[in-house]
Amino acid sequence: MRGLQAEGGAPVGRRRGRVLAVLIALAIVVYAADLITKTAVLKTLEGKAPLVVIQDVLQFRVIFNSGAAFSIGTGMTIVFTFIAVGVVVAIVRTARKLRSLPWAITLGLLLGGALGNLTDRLLRYPSGFGRSTQFQGHVVDFIEVLPGHFPVIDYFPVFNVADSAIVCGGILAVFLAWRGYQIDGSRDTK
């Protein structure tokens, strides 16, 4: 007796294994890229003037963010820590139903980004093992676009690789939901 077939002719179990492998691999790549870039930037730029990559377009400048994007929620670091934990748990639970490659990419980006910033919140100053300020570490941000020249608002927030992955994953999730793509690989065509 043959197993159930998914779209494209691959057995459902094998297809599920492939999409889970994509999710895990992408999460690892995003997480590693985030940690490596933060470490490199801290070693080379912490306490120094910004490194201008393209004048008035892109520079690297180290900041420590206790809040979210645009420094919203500064002082609520512990809340963002628990939100990140919730996101990680939700993605891991959702992965059990995952049969869609586009959703695997989306969830991989979100998981890698959430883990990258969660690591900062758990281990970076002022948090860390043995300290009284558990779950309150500041996220390392360093990518600054259009410094001082961003239209409409005075500045665009300084961000990192994890933030970029989260934003791209969020945009992709909205697009997939809008187009009717489901986690289980089906498509709602209503």
Secondary structure, 3 states (H helix, E strand, C coil): CCCCECHHHCEHHHHHHHHHHHHHHHHHHHHHHHHHHHHHHHHHHCCCCCEEEECCCEEEEEEEECCCHHHCCCCCHHHHHHHHHHHHHHHHHHHHHCCCHHHHHHHHHHHHHHHHHHHHHHHCCCCCCCCCCCCCCCEEEEEEECCCCCCCCCCCCCECHHHHHHHHHHHHHHHHHHCCECCCCCECCC
